Amino acid sequence: MLNTRRQRQAIARIVVMTASWSCLASTASRAHPFHITTAEAQFKQQAQTLEVSIELNPTELERAIALRFNLDIDLDQGDAETAIAHYAEQVFVVSQAGKTAEFRWVGMELDIATGWLYFELHGIETFTNLTVENRFLVEVAQANDNQQLNTVRFSHPSASSAKLEKTTLTFTAPDYRHQLDRLQNSNPK
């Protein structure tokens, strides 16, 4: 029997701490309900190239690669960049008139909270008749029964002037692919 006030307070603190740790562990073990990537893609007409930079969560990237390739990687290791480049090539695909653009890896910047991936897609003659597929992190969202949201903000020549237009496309399940006859500033940002 707890006779003293001091004993009752000690037990109360233990109960509160145990409940707090239990809640934290429960929250940490549940994945968040959505995953997001944001990308900038600039079309360089003379080079026939789309330059792409994608911001994402490095932990989710690591998990996506593990799920897609059944491969455990450590993003701090030198060989991780090869797996990341291979993953990017498979999940971000642009084709024109049925011909897939040539993927060229440029590099990456990763820290604990944020990752940036850089690559180019070559052989895009004009910014018309394009199919764009962006399936970054889809594996993670599907494994957790969550939603994936990928956005790409394109900078491309205007159809009517020498200015660049900015157009944003959103990729979510089941629409991770968009067929574009001509981006007509449908969603400027």
BALOBA-1460 file (C-alpha; in Angstrom, 3 decimals):
// residues 189
<rec num="1" residu="m" x="0.000" y="0.000" z="0.000"/>
<rec num="2" residu="l" x="1.202" y="3.482" z="-0.872"/>
<rec num="3" residu="n" x="1.325" y="5.326" z="2.403"/>
<rec num="4" residu="t" x="3.131" y="8.477" z="1.585"/>
<rec num="5" residu="r" x="2.411" y="11.273" z="-0.779"/>
<rec num="6" residu="r" x="5.929" y="10.950" z="-2.159"/>
<rec num="7" residu="q" x="5.355" y="7.292" z="-3.171"/>
<rec num="8" residu="r" x="2.057" y="8.161" z="-4.915"/>
<rec num="9" residu="q" x="3.780" y="10.983" z="-6.863"/>
<rec num="10" residu="a" x="6.623" y="8.684" z="-7.902"/>
<rec num="11" residu="i" x="4.164" y="6.062" z="-9.190"/>
<rec num="12" residu="a" x="2.171" y="8.781" z="-11.001"/>
<rec num="13" residu="r" x="5.353" y="10.024" z="-12.745"/>
<rec num="14" residu="i" x="6.222" y="6.489" z="-13.837"/>
<rec num="15" residu="v" x="2.727" y="5.960" z="-15.247"/>
<rec num="16" residu="v" x="2.821" y="9.285" z="-17.141"/>
<rec num="17" residu="m" x="6.305" y="8.564" z="-18.520"/>
<rec num="18" residu="t" x="5.301" y="5.069" z="-19.598"/>
<rec num="19" residu="a" x="2.168" y="6.381" z="-21.311"/>
<rec num="20" residu="s" x="4.177" y="9.130" z="-23.041"/>
<rec num="21" residu="w" x="6.787" y="6.686" z="-24.332"/>
<rec num="22" residu="s" x="4.035" y="4.360" z="-25.496"/>
<rec num="23" residu="c" x="2.352" y="7.152" z="-27.452"/>
<rec num="24" residu="l" x="5.660" y="8.266" z="-28.990"/>
<rec num="25" residu="a" x="6.546" y="4.730" z="-30.022"/>
<rec num="26" residu="s" x="3.103" y="4.241" z="-31.528"/>
<rec num="27" residu="t" x="3.334" y="7.498" z="-33.476"/>
<rec num="28" residu="a" x="6.865" y="6.801" z="-34.695"/>
<rec num="29" residu="s" x="5.962" y="3.346" z="-35.924"/>
<rec num="30" residu="r" x="3.048" y="4.633" z="-38.006"/>
<rec num="31" residu="a" x="3.988" y="6.136" z="-41.349"/>
<rec num="32" residu="h" x="2.647" y="9.539" z="-42.247"/>
<rec num="33" residu="p" x="-0.407" y="9.474" z="-44.532"/>
<rec num="34" residu="f" x="1.255" y="10.914" z="-47.631"/>
<rec num="35" residu="h" x="4.608" y="11.239" z="-49.364"/>
<rec num="36" residu="i" x="5.640" y="14.238" z="-51.482"/>
<rec num="37" residu="t" x="8.258" y="15.086" z="-54.073"/>
<rec num="38" residu="t" x="8.640" y="18.415" z="-55.820"/>
<rec num="39" residu="a" x="10.577" y="18.914" z="-59.018"/>
<rec num="40" residu="e" x="11.730" y="21.671" z="-61.316"/>
<rec num="41" residu="a" x="12.191" y="20.767" z="-64.978"/>
<rec num="42" residu="q" x="13.595" y="23.248" z="-67.461"/>
<rec num="43" residu="f" x="13.400" y="22.556" z="-71.186"/>
<rec num="44" residu="k" x="16.503" y="23.681" z="-73.096"/>
<rec num="45" residu="q" x="15.385" y="23.836" z="-76.731"/>
<rec num="46" residu="q" x="18.815" y="24.182" z="-78.367"/>
<rec num="47" residu="a" x="20.281" y="21.289" z="-76.373"/>
<rec num="48" residu="q" x="17.056" y="19.256" z="-76.788"/>
<rec num="49" residu="t" x="17.275" y="18.548" z="-73.064"/>
<rec num="50" residu="l" x="15.021" y="18.609" z="-70.038"/>
<rec num="51" residu="e" x="17.053" y="19.461" z="-66.906"/>
<rec num="52" residu="v" x="15.387" y="18.024" z="-63.792"/>
<rec num="53" residu="s" x="15.964" y="18.603" z="-60.085"/>
<rec num="54" residu="i" x="13.815" y="16.736" z="-57.557"/>
<rec num="55" residu="e" x="13.486" y="17.394" z="-53.839"/>
<rec num="56" residu="l" x="12.507" y="14.455" z="-51.645"/>
<rec num="57" residu="n" x="12.931" y="12.837" z="-48.258"/>
<rec num="58" residu="p" x="16.167" y="10.766" z="-48.155"/>
<rec num="59" residu="t" x="14.751" y="8.185" z="-45.745"/>
<rec num="60" residu="e" x="11.817" y="7.578" z="-48.073"/>
<rec num="61" residu="l" x="14.200" y="7.347" z="-51.039"/>
<rec num="62" residu="e" x="16.234" y="4.708" z="-49.204"/>
<rec num="63" residu="r" x="13.057" y="2.739" z="-48.474"/>
<rec num="64" residu="a" x="11.777" y="3.052" z="-52.069"/>
<rec num="65" residu="i" x="15.040" y="1.633" z="-53.413"/>
<rec num="66" residu="a" x="14.885" y="-1.219" z="-50.898"/>
<rec num="67" residu="l" x="11.327" y="-2.049" z="-51.958"/>
<rec num="68" residu="r" x="11.922" y="-1.725" z="-55.719"/>
<rec num="69" residu="f" x="15.245" y="-3.575" z="-55.946"/>
<rec num="70" residu="n" x="15.151" y="-5.659" z="-52.756"/>
<rec num="71" residu="l" x="18.384" y="-3.891" z="-51.879"/>
<rec num="72" residu="d" x="19.412" y="-2.337" z="-48.576"/>
<rec num="73" residu="i" x="21.522" y="0.742" z="-49.140"/>
<rec num="74" residu="d" x="23.083" y="3.309" z="-46.871"/>
<rec num="75" residu="l" x="22.862" y="6.755" z="-48.415"/>
<rec num="76" residu="d" x="26.157" y="7.656" z="-46.738"/>
<rec num="77" residu="q" x="28.035" y="4.982" z="-48.687"/>
<rec num="78" residu="g" x="29.688" y="5.726" z="-52.024"/>
<rec num="79" residu="d" x="27.907" y="2.976" z="-53.958"/>
<rec num="80" residu="a" x="24.472" y="4.361" z="-53.017"/>
<rec num="81" residu="e" x="24.610" y="6.961" z="-55.802"/>
<rec num="82" residu="t" x="24.603" y="4.252" z="-58.492"/>
<rec num="83" residu="a" x="21.427" y="2.703" z="-57.046"/>
<rec num="84" residu="i" x="19.793" y="6.139" z="-56.712"/>
<rec num="85" residu="a" x="20.596" y="7.027" z="-60.329"/>
<rec num="86" residu="h" x="19.214" y="3.675" z="-61.515"/>
<rec num="87" residu="y" x="16.052" y="4.232" z="-59.472"/>
<rec num="88" residu="a" x="15.579" y="7.767" z="-60.856"/>
<rec num="89" residu="e" x="16.004" y="6.480" z="-64.408"/>
<rec num="90" residu="q" x="13.234" y="3.925" z="-63.874"/>
<rec num="91" residu="v" x="10.685" y="6.162" z="-62.139"/>
<rec num="92" residu="f" x="10.987" y="9.464" z="-64.045"/>
<rec num="93" residu="v" x="10.530" y="8.792" z="-67.744"/>
<rec num="94" residu="v" x="9.810" y="11.200" z="-70.573"/>
<rec num="95" residu="s" x="9.086" y="10.092" z="-74.115"/>
<rec num="96" residu="q" x="8.250" y="11.920" z="-77.300"/>
<rec num="97" residu="a" x="6.361" y="10.330" z="-80.159"/>
<rec num="98" residu="g" x="6.982" y="6.919" z="-78.561"/>
<rec num="99" residu="k" x="10.762" y="7.372" z="-78.160"/>
<rec num="100" residu="t" x="12.097" y="7.441" z="-74.587"/>
<rec num="101" residu="a" x="14.420" y="10.335" z="-73.787"/>
<rec num="102" residu="e" x="17.987" y="9.381" z="-72.879"/>
<rec num="103" residu="f" x="18.605" y="9.606" z="-69.122"/>
<rec num="104" residu="r" x="21.855" y="11.166" z="-67.878"/>
<rec num="105" residu="w" x="22.630" y="11.344" z="-64.181"/>
<rec num="106" residu="v" x="24.141" y="14.646" z="-62.989"/>
<rec num="107" residu="g" x="24.403" y="14.184" z="-59.220"/>
<rec num="108" residu="m" x="22.765" y="14.607" z="-55.838"/>
<rec num="109" residu="e" x="22.875" y="16.488" z="-52.554"/>
<rec num="110" residu="l" x="21.644" y="14.634" z="-49.474"/>
<rec num="111" residu="d" x="21.408" y="15.539" z="-45.825"/>
<rec num="112" residu="i" x="19.291" y="14.102" z="-43.024"/>
<rec num="113" residu="a" x="16.074" y="15.973" z="-43.839"/>
<rec num="114" residu="t" x="16.252" y="16.800" z="-47.544"/>
<rec num="115" residu="g" x="17.585" y="15.284" z="-50.705"/>
<rec num="116" residu="w" x="18.064" y="16.798" z="-54.150"/>
<rec num="117" residu="l" x="18.564" y="14.642" z="-57.242"/>
<rec num="118" residu="y" x="19.753" y="16.113" z="-60.548"/>
<rec num="119" residu="f" x="19.518" y="14.528" z="-63.980"/>
<rec num="120" residu="e" x="18.904" y="15.361" z="-67.619"/>
<rec num="121" residu="l" x="16.718" y="13.826" z="-70.284"/>
<rec num="122" residu="h" x="18.172" y="14.151" z="-73.792"/>
<rec num="123" residu="g" x="16.629" y="13.854" z="-77.238"/>
<rec num="124" residu="i" x="13.507" y="15.961" z="-76.677"/>
<rec num="125" residu="e" x="13.211" y="17.945" z="-79.899"/>
<rec num="126" residu="t" x="10.337" y="20.233" z="-78.963"/>
<rec num="127" residu="f" x="8.063" y="20.671" z="-75.993"/>
<rec num="128" residu="t" x="5.158" y="18.962" z="-77.760"/>
<rec num="129" residu="n" x="3.734" y="15.445" z="-77.917"/>
<rec num="130" residu="l" x="5.333" y="14.394" z="-74.626"/>
<rec num="131" residu="t" x="4.503" y="11.630" z="-72.199"/>
<rec num="132" residu="v" x="5.770" y="12.314" z="-68.683"/>
<rec num="133" residu="e" x="5.793" y="9.647" z="-65.974"/>
<rec num="134" residu="n" x="6.776" y="10.450" z="-62.386"/>
<rec num="135" residu="r" x="6.572" y="7.489" z="-59.984"/>
<rec num="136" residu="f" x="9.031" y="8.680" z="-57.322"/>
<rec num="137" residu="l" x="8.391" y="7.043" z="-53.904"/>
<rec num="138" residu="v" x="5.279" y="5.188" z="-55.095"/>
<rec num="139" residu="e" x="6.635" y="1.975" z="-53.555"/>
<rec num="140" residu="v" x="6.766" y="3.567" z="-50.099"/>
<rec num="141" residu="a" x="3.257" y="4.971" z="-50.333"/>
<rec num="142" residu="q" x="1.837" y="1.637" z="-51.535"/>
<rec num="143" residu="a" x="3.671" y="-0.329" z="-48.829"/>
<rec num="144" residu="n" x="2.122" y="1.923" z="-46.174"/>
<rec num="145" residu="d" x="-1.296" y="2.168" z="-47.847"/>
<rec num="146" residu="n" x="-0.733" y="5.913" z="-48.185"/>
<rec num="147" residu="q" x="-0.976" y="8.523" z="-50.919"/>
<rec num="148" residu="q" x="1.889" y="9.756" z="-53.091"/>
<rec num="149" residu="l" x="1.913" y="13.306" z="-54.475"/>
<rec num="150" residu="n" x="4.560" y="14.288" z="-57.025"/>
<rec num="151" residu="t" x="4.624" y="17.724" z="-58.586"/>
<rec num="152" residu="v" x="6.762" y="18.946" z="-61.453"/>
<rec num="153" residu="r" x="7.048" y="22.602" z="-62.385"/>
<rec num="154" residu="f" x="8.108" y="22.937" z="-66.009"/>
<rec num="155" residu="s" x="9.793" y="25.972" z="-67.546"/>
<rec num="156" residu="h" x="9.309" y="25.841" z="-71.294"/>
<rec num="157" residu="p" x="9.068" y="28.139" z="-74.313"/>
<rec num="158" residu="s" x="5.756" y="29.859" z="-74.794"/>
<rec num="159" residu="a" x="3.747" y="28.818" z="-77.833"/>
<rec num="160" residu="s" x="3.075" y="32.472" z="-78.659"/>
<rec num="161" residu="s" x="6.150" y="34.450" z="-77.550"/>
<rec num="162" residu="a" x="9.836" y="34.196" z="-76.704"/>
<rec num="163" residu="k" x="9.048" y="34.150" z="-72.980"/>
<rec num="164" residu="l" x="9.266" y="31.065" z="-70.816"/>
<rec num="165" residu="e" x="6.044" y="29.683" z="-69.425"/>
<rec num="166" residu="k" x="5.785" y="27.863" z="-66.124"/>
<rec num="167" residu="t" x="3.404" y="24.942" z="-65.851"/>
<rec num="168" residu="t" x="2.879" y="22.606" z="-62.916"/>
<rec num="169" residu="l" x="1.726" y="19.014" z="-63.250"/>
<rec num="170" residu="t" x="0.601" y="16.865" z="-60.346"/>
<rec num="171" residu="f" x="1.071" y="13.106" z="-60.364"/>
<rec num="172" residu="t" x="-1.027" y="10.990" z="-57.972"/>
<rec num="173" residu="a" x="-2.434" y="7.458" z="-58.009"/>
<rec num="174" residu="p" x="-3.500" y="6.201" z="-60.445"/>
<rec num="175" residu="d" x="-2.357" y="9.056" z="-62.734"/>
<rec num="176" residu="y" x="1.428" y="8.903" z="-62.569"/>
<rec num="177" residu="r" x="1.606" y="9.485" z="-66.328"/>
<rec num="178" residu="h" x="0.470" y="12.511" z="-68.330"/>
<rec num="179" residu="q" x="0.205" y="12.726" z="-72.114"/>
<rec num="180" residu="l" x="0.916" y="16.261" z="-73.289"/>
<rec num="181" residu="d" x="0.175" y="17.457" z="-76.787"/>
<rec num="182" residu="r" x="1.317" y="20.922" z="-75.759"/>
<rec num="183" residu="l" x="1.620" y="22.420" z="-72.298"/>
<rec num="184" residu="q" x="-0.589" y="25.482" z="-72.559"/>
<rec num="185" residu="n" x="0.093" y="27.193" z="-69.248"/>
<rec num="186" residu="s" x="-2.770" y="25.146" z="-67.813"/>
<rec num="187" residu="n" x="-1.664" y="25.549" z="-64.221"/>
<rec num="188" residu="p" x="0.788" y="28.436" z="-63.938"/>
<rec num="189" residu="k" x="2.610" y="28.980" z="-60.667"/>
